[in-house]
Amino acid sequence: QVQLVESGGGLVQAGGSLRLSCAASVRTFSNYAMGWFRQALGKERLFVAVISRSGGSTSYADSVKGRFTISRDNAKNTVYLQMNNLKPEDTAVYYCAAASTAWDRRPFMPAQYDYWGQGTQVTVSS
Protein backbone atom coordinates (compact mmCIF):
# COMPACT_ATOMS: atom_id res chain seq x y z
CA GLN A 1 0.00 0.00 0.00
CA VAL A 2 1.21 3.50 -0.87
CA GLN A 3 0.14 6.59 1.01
CA LEU A 4 0.68 10.00 -0.55
CA VAL A 5 0.39 13.27 1.35
CA GLU A 6 0.50 16.61 -0.48
CA SER A 7 1.41 19.93 1.09
CA GLY A 8 2.32 23.45 0.07
CA GLY A 9 -0.91 24.70 -1.41
CA GLY A 10 -2.39 28.08 -0.56
CA LEU A 11 -3.50 31.45 -1.80
CA VAL A 12 -1.16 33.46 -4.01
CA GLN A 13 -1.45 36.47 -6.28
CA ALA A 14 -1.10 36.13 -10.03
CA GLY A 15 2.57 36.07 -10.97
CA GLY A 16 3.56 34.48 -7.69
CA SER A 17 5.05 31.08 -6.93
CA LEU A 18 4.28 28.03 -4.85
CA ARG A 19 6.08 24.76 -4.28
CA LEU A 20 4.01 21.66 -3.73
CA SER A 21 5.43 18.59 -2.04
CA CYS A 22 4.16 15.03 -1.97
CA ALA A 23 5.57 12.63 0.59
CA ALA A 24 5.15 8.93 -0.09
CA SER A 25 4.97 6.16 2.46
CA VAL A 26 6.20 3.24 0.42
CA ARG A 27 9.02 0.73 0.60
CA THR A 28 10.42 1.41 -2.88
CA PHE A 29 9.51 4.90 -4.04
CA SER A 30 11.71 4.54 -7.11
CA ASN A 31 9.40 1.81 -8.45
CA TYR A 32 6.85 4.47 -9.35
CA ALA A 33 6.55 7.22 -11.88
CA MET A 34 5.05 10.19 -10.07
CA GLY A 35 2.52 12.58 -11.53
CA TRP A 36 0.70 15.76 -10.62
CA PHE A 37 -2.87 16.37 -11.71
CA ARG A 38 -5.29 19.17 -10.99
CA GLN A 39 -9.02 19.50 -10.82
CA ALA A 40 -10.85 22.80 -10.91
CA LEU A 41 -14.30 23.08 -9.38
CA GLY A 42 -16.82 21.31 -11.58
CA LYS A 43 -14.18 20.20 -14.07
CA GLU A 44 -12.45 16.93 -14.86
CA ARG A 45 -9.10 15.96 -13.39
CA LEU A 46 -6.31 16.98 -15.78
CA PHE A 47 -2.69 15.98 -16.23
CA VAL A 48 -0.11 18.57 -15.16
CA ALA A 49 3.29 16.85 -15.06
CA VAL A 50 4.96 13.49 -14.62
CA ILE A 51 8.46 12.35 -13.73
CA SER A 52 10.00 8.97 -14.38
CA ARG A 53 11.13 6.55 -11.70
CA SER A 54 14.73 7.73 -11.78
CA GLY A 55 13.86 11.38 -12.34
CA GLY A 56 15.66 11.39 -15.65
CA SER A 57 12.57 12.07 -17.75
CA THR A 58 9.74 14.53 -17.35
CA SER A 59 6.70 15.61 -19.29
CA TYR A 60 4.32 18.56 -18.91
CA ALA A 61 0.94 19.71 -20.04
CA ASP A 62 1.22 22.49 -22.61
CA SER A 63 -0.59 24.87 -20.25
CA VAL A 64 2.21 24.74 -17.67
CA LYS A 65 5.33 24.27 -19.80
CA GLY A 66 8.00 26.82 -18.94
CA ARG A 67 6.26 27.75 -15.67
CA PHE A 68 6.10 24.51 -13.66
CA THR A 69 8.93 22.12 -12.81
CA ILE A 70 8.51 18.61 -11.44
CA SER A 71 11.33 16.96 -9.52
CA ARG A 72 11.82 14.12 -7.09
CA ASP A 73 14.15 13.06 -4.32
CA ASN A 74 14.12 9.28 -4.10
CA ALA A 75 16.15 9.34 -0.89
CA LYS A 76 13.35 11.35 0.74
CA ASN A 77 10.45 9.59 -0.97
CA THR A 78 9.20 12.98 -2.11
CA VAL A 79 8.10 14.56 -5.36
CA TYR A 80 7.84 18.31 -5.87
CA LEU A 81 6.05 20.70 -8.17
CA GLN A 82 7.57 24.16 -8.41
CA MET A 83 4.98 26.53 -9.83
CA ASN A 84 6.10 29.94 -11.05
CA ASN A 85 4.28 32.80 -12.76
CA LEU A 86 0.96 31.46 -11.51
CA LYS A 87 -2.23 32.48 -13.28
CA PRO A 88 -5.85 32.55 -12.05
CA GLU A 89 -6.57 29.63 -14.38
CA ASP A 90 -4.13 27.52 -12.35
CA THR A 91 -6.61 27.58 -9.47
CA ALA A 92 -7.53 23.97 -8.63
CA VAL A 93 -7.04 21.13 -6.22
CA TYR A 94 -3.68 19.57 -7.02
CA TYR A 95 -3.18 15.84 -6.58
CA CYS A 96 -0.05 13.76 -6.68
CA ALA A 97 -0.26 10.18 -7.86
CA ALA A 98 1.94 7.12 -8.24
CA ALA A 99 2.02 4.87 -11.29
CA SER A 100 3.70 1.50 -11.54
CA THR A 101 3.29 1.51 -15.31
CA ALA A 102 6.35 1.72 -17.53
CA TRP A 103 7.45 5.13 -18.78
CA ASP A 104 6.99 4.13 -22.40
CA ARG A 105 3.27 3.74 -21.68
CA ARG A 106 3.16 7.56 -21.40
CA PRO A 107 1.44 7.91 -18.00
CA PHE A 108 -0.62 11.01 -18.76
CA MET A 109 -4.07 9.69 -17.85
CA PRO A 110 -5.56 9.37 -14.35
CA ALA A 111 -6.59 5.78 -15.02
CA GLN A 112 -2.93 4.78 -15.35
CA TYR A 113 -2.20 5.69 -11.74
CA ASP A 114 -2.42 3.28 -8.84
CA TYR A 115 -2.39 5.59 -5.82
CA TRP A 116 -3.55 9.13 -5.11
CA GLY A 117 -3.07 11.73 -2.44
CA GLN A 118 -5.90 13.69 -0.85
CA GLY A 119 -5.13 16.87 -2.76
CA THR A 120 -4.06 20.38 -1.83
CA GLN A 121 -5.88 23.57 -2.82
CA VAL A 122 -4.09 26.18 -4.90
CA THR A 123 -5.89 29.48 -5.39
CA VAL A 124 -4.47 32.22 -7.58
CA SER A 125 -6.05 35.65 -7.28
CA SER A 126 -6.00 38.19 -10.07
Backbone as a printed PyTorch tensor [residue, N CA C, xyz], in Angstrom:
tensor([[[  0.8410,  -1.1800,   0.0000],
         [  0.0000,   0.0000,   0.0000],
         [  0.8870,   1.2450,   0.0000]],

        [[  0.4740,   2.2400,  -0.7640],
         [  1.2110,   3.5000,  -0.8700],
         [  0.3210,   4.6120,  -0.3570]],

        [[  0.8510,   5.4050,   0.5330],
         [  0.1420,   6.5890,   1.0060],
         [  0.8750,   7.8240,   0.5260]],

        [[  0.1160,   8.7670,  -0.0150],
         [  0.6790,   9.9980,  -0.5520],
         [  0.0450,  11.1810,   0.1710]],

        [[  0.8840,  12.1110,   0.6200],
         [  0.3930,  13.2750,   1.3540],
         [  0.9720,  14.5330,   0.7150]],

        [[  0.0820,  15.3670,   0.1420],
         [  0.5000,  16.6150,  -0.4810],
         [  0.5290,  17.7380,   0.5500]],

        [[  1.3650,  18.7260,   0.2840],
         [  1.4110,  19.9320,   1.0940],
         [  1.9270,  21.0740,   0.2390]],

        [[  1.7690,  22.2930,   0.7510],
         [  2.3220,  23.4470,   0.0680],
         [  1.3380,  24.3070,  -0.6870]],

        [[  0.0870,  23.8920,  -0.7230],
         [ -0.9090,  24.7020,  -1.4080],
         [ -1.2240,  25.9690,  -0.6210]],

        [[ -2.0060,  26.8490,  -1.2360],
         [ -2.3850,  28.0780,  -0.5600],
         [ -2.9230,  29.0970,  -1.5140]],

        [[ -3.0030,  30.3240,  -1.0300],
         [ -3.5000,  31.4540,  -1.8020],
         [ -2.3200,  32.3270,  -2.2090]],

        [[ -2.2550,  32.6500,  -3.4900],
         [ -1.1570,  33.4580,  -4.0080],
         [ -1.6990,  34.3960,  -5.0730]],

        [[ -1.0580,  35.5310,  -5.2310],
         [ -1.4540,  36.4670,  -6.2840],
         [ -0.9040,  36.0180,  -7.6320]],

        [[ -1.5740,  36.4330,  -8.6790],
         [ -1.0960,  36.1340, -10.0280],
         [  0.3510,  36.6160, -10.1810]],

        [[  1.1610,  35.7670, -10.8250],
         [  2.5740,  36.0650, -10.9710],
         [  3.4450,  35.5030,  -9.8680]],

        [[  2.8130,  35.0250,  -8.8160],
         [  3.5590,  34.4760,  -7.6930],
         [  3.9500,  33.0250,  -7.9020]],

        [[  4.5410,  32.4500,  -6.8530],
         [  5.0540,  31.0830,  -6.9250],
         [  4.6100,  30.2870,  -5.7100]],

        [[  4.5020,  28.9840,  -5.9250],
         [  4.2760,  28.0300,  -4.8520],
         [  5.0680,  26.7710,  -5.1610]],

        [[  5.4300,  26.0530,  -4.1090],
         [  6.0820,  24.7640,  -4.2800],
         [  5.2770,  23.7030,  -3.5440]],

        [[  4.7440,  22.7740,  -4.3080],
         [  4.0120,  21.6630,  -3.7270],
         [  4.9620,  20.5010,  -3.4550]],

        [[  4.6730,  19.7910,  -2.3730],
         [  5.4280,  18.5880,  -2.0420],
         [  4.4580,  17.4280,  -1.8820]],

        [[  4.9550,  16.2530,  -2.1490],
         [  4.1590,  15.0350,  -1.9700],
         [  5.0690,  13.9790,  -1.3540]],

        [[  4.7760,  13.6330,  -0.1200],
         [  5.5720,  12.6330,   0.5870],
         [  4.8960,  11.2700,   0.4710]],

        [[  5.6900,  10.2790,   0.1220],
         [  5.1500,   8.9310,  -0.0890],
         [  5.6120,   7.9780,   1.0090]],

        [[  4.6520,   7.2300,   1.5150],
         [  4.9720,   6.1590,   2.4650],
         [  4.9360,   4.8510,   1.6950]],

        [[  6.1030,   4.4220,   1.2580],
         [  6.2010,   3.2370,   0.4160],
         [  7.6060,   2.6790,   0.5590]],

        [[  7.7190,   1.3580,   0.4200],
         [  9.0220,   0.7320,   0.5960],
         [  9.9950,   1.1280,  -0.5120]],

        [[  9.5240,   1.1230,  -1.7460],
         [ 10.4170,   1.4110,  -2.8780],
         [  9.8050,   2.5020,  -3.7400]],

        [[ 10.0570,   3.7320,  -3.3430],
         [  9.5080,   4.9050,  -4.0430],
         [  9.9360,   4.9220,  -5.5020]],

        [[ 11.1670,   4.4730,  -5.7580],
         [ 11.7140,   4.5360,  -7.1100],
         [ 11.0780,   3.5120,  -8.0520]],

        [[ 10.1440,   2.7200,  -7.5730],
         [  9.3950,   1.8140,  -8.4530],
         [  8.2570,   2.5150,  -9.1830]],

        [[  8.0120,   3.7750,  -8.8420],
         [  6.8460,   4.4670,  -9.3540],
         [  7.2110,   5.7340, -10.1140]],

        [[  6.5960,   5.8880, -11.2810],
         [  6.5490,   7.2160, -11.8790],
         [  5.5740,   8.0450, -11.0440]],

        [[  5.8670,   9.3290, -10.9150],
         [  5.0450,  10.1930, -10.0730],
         [  4.4670,  11.3260, -10.9120]],

        [[  3.1810,  11.5400, -10.7600],
         [  2.5220,  12.5760, -11.5310],
         [  1.7990,  13.5760, -10.6520]],

        [[  1.5590,  14.7400, -11.2200],
         [  0.6980,  15.7620, -10.6230],
         [ -0.4780,  15.9870, -11.5690]],

        [[ -1.6420,  16.0540, -10.9830],
         [ -2.8650,  16.3690, -11.7110],
         [ -3.5610,  17.5020, -10.9780]],

        [[ -4.5040,  18.1380, -11.6530],
         [ -5.2860,  19.1740, -10.9900],
         [ -6.7350,  19.0940, -11.4390]],

        [[ -7.5910,  19.5470, -10.5390],
         [ -9.0220,  19.5020, -10.8160],
         [ -9.6600,  20.7860, -10.3180]],

        [[-10.1260,  21.5930, -11.2630],
         [-10.8520,  22.8000, -10.9140],
         [-12.2920,  22.4430, -10.5650]],

        [[-12.9400,  23.3280,  -9.8320],
         [-14.3010,  23.0780,  -9.3770],
         [-15.2220,  22.8130, -10.5570]],

        [[-15.8880,  21.6630, -10.5300],
         [-16.8190,  21.3150, -11.5820],
         [-16.1980,  20.8080, -12.8700]],

        [[-14.8700,  20.6370, -12.8520],
         [-14.1810,  20.1960, -14.0710],
         [-13.5530,  18.8080, -13.8680]],

        [[-13.0940,  18.2380, -14.9620],
         [-12.4460,  16.9280, -14.8590],
         [-11.0190,  17.0810, -14.3540]],

        [[-10.4710,  15.9600, -13.8740],
         [ -9.0990,  15.9620, -13.3940],
         [ -8.1490,  15.9120, -14.5910]],

        [[ -7.1960,  16.8250, -14.6350],
         [ -6.3080,  16.9770, -15.7800],
         [ -4.8450,  16.7490, -15.4150]],

        [[ -4.1300,  16.1990, -16.3610],
         [ -2.6940,  15.9800, -16.2280],
         [ -1.9520,  17.3120, -16.1550]],

        [[ -0.9600,  17.3870, -15.2640],
         [ -0.1060,  18.5690, -15.1590],
         [  1.3360,  18.2230, -15.5260]],

        [[  1.8880,  17.2120, -14.8420],
         [  3.2880,  16.8500, -15.0630],
         [  3.5240,  15.4510, -14.5360]],

        [[  4.5820,  14.8310, -15.0750],
         [  4.9640,  13.4940, -14.6200],
         [  6.4720,  13.3860, -14.6800]],

        [[  7.0270,  12.5900, -13.7750],
         [  8.4610,  12.3470, -13.7330],
         [  8.6920,  10.8430, -13.6380]],

        [[  9.7190,  10.3990, -14.3490],
         [ 10.0030,   8.9670, -14.3840],
         [ 10.5630,   8.4740, -13.0580]],

        [[ 10.6960,   7.1720, -12.9470],
         [ 11.1280,   6.5540, -11.6990],
         [ 12.4800,   7.0700, -11.2160]],

        [[ 13.3880,   7.2690, -12.1410],
         [ 14.7290,   7.7320, -11.7770],
         [ 14.8230,   9.2450, -11.6850]],

        [[ 13.8270,   9.9170, -12.2570],
         [ 13.8620,  11.3780, -12.3360],
         [ 14.5160,  11.8880, -13.5980]],

        [[ 14.9490,  10.9770, -14.4620],
         [ 15.6560,  11.3880, -15.6550],
         [ 14.7890,  11.9030, -16.7810]],

        [[ 13.4920,  11.6210, -16.7070],
         [ 12.5680,  12.0680, -17.7540],
         [ 11.3680,  12.7520, -17.1210]],

        [[ 10.9240,  13.8060, -17.8020],
         [  9.7430,  14.5340, -17.3480],
         [  8.8600,  14.8780, -18.5460]],

        [[  7.6080,  15.1590, -18.2550],
         [  6.6980,  15.6120, -19.2950],
         [  5.6760,  16.5380, -18.6600]],

        [[  5.2170,  17.5330, -19.4430],
         [  4.3240,  18.5600, -18.9090],
         [  3.1410,  18.7940, -19.8360]],

        [[  2.0490,  19.2140, -19.2460],
         [  0.9380,  19.7100, -20.0430],
         [  1.3640,  21.0150, -20.7020]],

        [[  0.8500,  21.2800, -21.8830],
         [  1.2180,  22.4920, -22.6080],
         [  0.9030,  23.7480, -21.7910]],

        [[ -0.1460,  23.6890, -21.0090],
         [ -0.5900,  24.8680, -20.2540],
         [  0.3880,  25.2870, -19.1580]],

        [[  1.2950,  24.4120, -18.7600],
         [  2.2100,  24.7420, -17.6650],
         [  3.6790,  24.7180, -18.0940]],

        [[  3.9450,  24.3330, -19.3250],
         [  5.3330,  24.2700, -19.8000],
         [  6.0150,  25.6250, -19.6520]],

        [[  7.2440,  25.5890, -19.1220],
         [  7.9970,  26.8160, -18.9410],
         [  7.6870,  27.5390, -17.6440]],

        [[  6.6320,  27.1200, -16.9410],
         [  6.2600,  27.7520, -15.6710],
         [  6.3750,  26.7940, -14.4950]],

        [[  6.0750,  25.5160, -14.7210],
         [  6.0990,  24.5110, -13.6580],
         [  7.2830,  23.5750, -13.8730]],

        [[  7.8370,  23.0900, -12.7590],
         [  8.9280,  22.1190, -12.8140],
         [  8.6550,  20.9980, -11.8170]],

        [[  8.6680,  19.7780, -12.3130],
         [  8.5080,  18.6120, -11.4440],
         [  9.8780,  18.0300, -11.1430]],

        [[ 10.0740,  17.5950,  -9.9190],
         [ 11.3290,  16.9610,  -9.5230],
         [ 11.0320,  15.9430,  -8.4300]],

        [[ 12.0120,  15.1240,  -8.1450],
         [ 11.8190,  14.1230,  -7.0910],
         [ 13.1320,  13.8780,  -6.3720]],

        [[ 13.0110,  13.4460,  -5.1320],
         [ 14.1520,  13.0580,  -4.3190],
         [ 13.8500,  11.6500,  -3.8130]],

        [[ 14.4330,  10.6600,  -4.4560],
         [ 14.1190,   9.2760,  -4.1000],
         [ 14.6470,   8.9030,  -2.7140]],

        [[ 15.6490,   9.6100,  -2.2440],
         [ 16.1540,   9.3450,  -0.8910],
         [ 15.1690,   9.8160,   0.1730]],

        [[ 14.3360,  10.8010,  -0.1910],
         [ 13.3510,  11.3490,   0.7440],
         [ 11.9360,  10.8900,   0.4380]],

        [[ 11.7850,  10.0580,  -0.5830],
         [ 10.4460,   9.5880,  -0.9720],
         [  9.4970,  10.7570,  -1.2290]],

        [[  9.9800,  11.7560,  -1.9200],
         [  9.2000,  12.9770,  -2.1050],
         [  9.2840,  13.4490,  -3.5530]],

        [[  8.1510,  13.9200,  -4.0480],
         [  8.0960,  14.5600,  -5.3620],
         [  7.6180,  15.9970,  -5.1570]],

        [[  8.1170,  16.8840,  -6.0020],
         [  7.8370,  18.3080,  -5.8650],
         [  7.2380,  18.8550,  -7.1620]],

        [[  6.5090,  19.9430,  -7.0200],
         [  6.0450,  20.6960,  -8.1710],
         [  6.2810,  22.1770,  -7.8730]],

        [[  7.2940,  22.7300,  -8.5290],
         [  7.5690,  24.1570,  -8.4140],
         [  6.7160,  24.8930,  -9.4330]],

        [[  5.9040,  25.8140,  -8.9590],
         [  4.9840,  26.5320,  -9.8330],
         [  5.3220,  28.0190,  -9.7970]],

        [[  5.7390,  28.5440, -10.9280],
         [  6.0990,  29.9430, -11.0540],
         [  5.1370,  30.6570, -11.9930]],

        [[  5.1370,  31.9750, -11.9070],
         [  4.2750,  32.7960, -12.7630],
         [  2.8390,  32.2550, -12.7830]],

        [[  2.2910,  32.0540, -11.6150],
         [  0.9640,  31.4590, -11.5100],
         [ -0.1040,  32.3790, -12.0780]],

        [[ -1.1360,  31.7640, -12.6580],
         [ -2.2300,  32.4820, -13.2770],
         [ -3.5430,  32.0800, -12.6010]],

        [[ -4.5480,  32.9250, -12.6540],
         [ -5.8470,  32.5520, -12.0510],
         [ -6.3710,  31.2130, -12.5680]],

        [[ -6.0930,  30.9040, -13.8120],
         [ -6.5730,  29.6340, -14.3830],
         [ -5.8390,  28.4140, -13.8300]],

        [[ -4.7960,  28.6310, -13.0300],
         [ -4.1260,  27.5190, -12.3520],
         [ -4.8570,  27.1170, -11.0690]],

        [[ -5.8600,  27.8790, -10.6810],
         [ -6.6150,  27.5780,  -9.4730],
         [ -7.2830,  26.2130,  -9.5810]],

        [[ -7.0030,  25.3430,  -8.6080],
         [ -7.5330,  23.9730,  -8.6320],
         [ -7.0610,  23.2450,  -7.3810]],

        [[ -7.6040,  22.0690,  -7.1850],
         [ -7.0370,  21.1340,  -6.2210],
         [ -5.9780,  20.3270,  -6.9560]],

        [[ -4.7920,  20.2780,  -6.3970],
         [ -3.6760,  19.5720,  -7.0160],
         [ -3.4640,  18.2350,  -6.2950]],

        [[ -3.3530,  17.1930,  -7.1040],
         [ -3.1790,  15.8380,  -6.5820],
         [ -1.8640,  15.2470,  -7.0740]],

        [[ -1.1590,  14.5630,  -6.1980],
         [ -0.0480,  13.7560,  -6.6820],
         [ -0.5150,  12.3070,  -6.7660]],

        [[  0.1430,  11.5530,  -7.6240],
         [ -0.2620,  10.1820,  -7.8610],
         [  0.9520,   9.3420,  -8.2390]],

        [[  0.8590,   8.0570,  -7.9650],
         [  1.9440,   7.1200,  -8.2370],
         [  1.4820,   6.0860,  -9.2440]],

        [[  2.3390,   5.8330, -10.2380],
         [  2.0210,   4.8750, -11.2920],
         [  3.1190,   3.8300, -11.3890]],

        [[  2.7260,   2.5730, -11.3710],
         [  3.7030,   1.5010, -11.5390],
         [  3.9230,   1.1550, -13.0070]],

        [[  3.1720,   1.7960, -13.8900],
         [  3.2890,   1.5110, -15.3130],
         [  4.6280,   1.9850, -15.8530]],

        [[  5.0690,   1.3560, -16.9230],
         [  6.3490,   1.7200, -17.5320],
         [  6.2760,   3.1010, -18.1720]],

        [[  7.3980,   3.7750, -18.2190],
         [  7.4530,   5.1270, -18.7770],
         [  7.0250,   5.1630, -20.2390]],

        [[  7.3490,   4.1160, -20.9810],
         [  6.9950,   4.1330, -22.4030],
         [  5.4890,   3.9590, -22.6230]],

        [[  4.7230,   3.7520, -21.5690],
         [  3.2650,   3.7450, -21.6810],
         [  2.6970,   5.1530, -21.5530]],

        [[  3.5740,   6.1600, -21.4250],
         [  3.1580,   7.5560, -21.3960],
         [  2.0640,   7.7800, -20.3450]],

        [[  2.4340,   7.8100, -19.0900],
         [  1.4440,   7.9150, -18.0000],
         [  0.8730,   9.3130, -17.8530]],

        [[ -0.0220,   9.6830, -18.7520],
         [ -0.6200,  11.0120, -18.7640],
         [ -2.0830,  10.9900, -18.3410]],

        [[ -2.6430,   9.8020, -18.1390],
         [ -4.0740,   9.6850, -17.8490],
         [ -4.2830,   9.2250, -16.4160]],

        [[ -5.2980,   9.7770, -15.7410],
         [ -5.5560,   9.3750, -14.3450],
         [ -5.7300,   7.8660, -14.1680]],

        [[ -6.3210,   7.2150, -15.1490],
         [ -6.5940,   5.7790, -15.0200],
         [ -5.3230,   4.9420, -14.9570]],

        [[ -4.1960,   5.5060, -15.3680],
         [ -2.9330,   4.7790, -15.3500],
         [ -2.2630,   4.7850, -13.9790]],

        [[ -2.8250,   5.5230, -13.0340],
         [ -2.1990,   5.6890, -11.7400],
         [ -2.8410,   4.7820, -10.6930]],

        [[ -1.9800,   4.2600,  -9.8250],
         [ -2.4240,   3.2760,  -8.8400],
         [ -2.8210,   3.9030,  -7.5000]],

        [[ -2.1650,   4.9790,  -7.1380],
         [ -2.3880,   5.5860,  -5.8240],
         [ -2.4810,   7.0990,  -5.9570]],

        [[ -3.2920,   7.6950,  -5.0850],
         [ -3.5510,   9.1300,  -5.1120],
         [ -3.4560,   9.7220,  -3.7220]],

        [[ -3.0020,  10.9710,  -3.6740],
         [ -3.0730,  11.7310,  -2.4430],
         [ -4.4420,  12.3640,  -2.2730]],

        [[ -4.5990,  13.0870,  -1.1710],
         [ -5.9000,  13.6860,  -0.8500],
         [ -6.1040,  15.0350,  -1.5200]],

        [[ -5.0330,  15.6030,  -2.0530],
         [ -5.1250,  16.8690,  -2.7620],
         [ -4.7980,  18.0640,  -1.8820]],

        [[ -4.3370,  19.1230,  -2.5200],
         [ -4.0640,  20.3830,  -1.8300],
         [ -4.5740,  21.5260,  -2.7040]],

        [[ -5.2480,  22.4780,  -2.0790],
         [ -5.8800,  23.5720,  -2.8240],
         [ -4.8570,  24.6420,  -3.1810]],

        [[ -4.8740,  25.0370,  -4.4340],
         [ -4.0880,  26.1800,  -4.9030],
         [ -5.0760,  27.2020,  -5.4580]],

        [[ -5.0170,  28.4100,  -4.9330],
         [ -5.8900,  29.4830,  -5.3890],
         [ -5.0360,  30.6650,  -5.8090]],

        [[ -5.2350,  31.1130,  -7.0360],
         [ -4.4720,  32.2230,  -7.5790],
         [ -5.4310,  33.3820,  -7.8130]],

        [[ -5.1880,  34.4800,  -7.1430],
         [ -6.0490,  35.6520,  -7.2750],
         [ -5.4980,  36.5890,  -8.3380]],

        [[ -6.4190,  37.2800,  -8.9980],
         [ -6.0030,  38.1900, -10.0730],
         [ -5.7280,  39.5850,  -9.5370]]])
